[in-house]
Amino acid sequence: MRILVIEDERKVASFIKRGLEEERYIVETAADGEQGLALAMDNPFDAIVLDVMLPKMDGYEVLKALRDEGNATPVLMLTARGSTEDRVQGLDLGADDYLTKPFHFEELAARLRSILRRSTTEKTTRLQCGDLTLDLVTHFAYRDEKEIELTTKEYALLEYLMRNKERILSRSMIMQHVWKHNFDPESNIIDVYIKRLRQKIEKPDQPQMVQSVRGVGYRMREIADNTPRGDDDE
Ligand code: CA
């Protein structure tokens, strides 16, 4: 899951970023409203943590601009103000929830999980592909009841593949979704991570779950016991 944090107070932004990364989210930050809006319009995020008091454009203006453009990414507003009108204004503009500063990280994480759950149409906390299960709350994978621990990037990669199973994902789609948008396209980092992921989730005597599609990218496949081994260019 990719989260955008728009917050000008550097300490608060890095506190949120660090906490979310420990929970296996991919986090990008923006330090003012304009930069945040531009990032949110150009990149797919699963949720946005949006501070109200921001330079250049405040949080309400950012939210209004997003919703006016038809961007429905769930938004959690951070407000330092206690007044009811402020909270109502955010919700009326299309915020999904709000949190008053100061807050405990655990509360932010819980509210984020809640708006992410509400926003996923399938209303599920788990993704399934064959006998592989990915828990969207704990961020662990399971195969044959066995727990598989994943790093932040491995989790993000697997989640993206599983949400799009049977669909061919190009390297640039994977790069944009899982890594920073400005990553070197010549890098072999995707292949390195796919290999690590395969070592964790696949079984040597069974068909590959993550299939290489020559010259394009990768595809996650629902495999049956009798599926022959697919073409593999490794
Ligand atoms: Ca602020």
Residues whose N, C-alpha, C, O or C-beta is under 5 A from the ligand:
A	BS01	CA	D8 E9 D51 M53 L54
